[in-house]
């Protein structure tokens, strides 16, 4: 799988919004998939930005 050096854009200076949220211009496909992991969703108290972390457990299995 080839990885680009820059994130996708909608075009120079173009931002697409939906219901007050910026729409990500990337087109995603499954690259890896796991079961039995701990997922933590973090939200910034000031701006609301979301980050997602995951941590393997003893019984974590890679499915893809």
Secondary structure, 3 states (H helix, E strand, C coil): CCCCCCCCCCCCCCCCEECCEECCCCCCCCCCCEEEEEEEEEECCCCCCEEEEEEEEEEEEECC
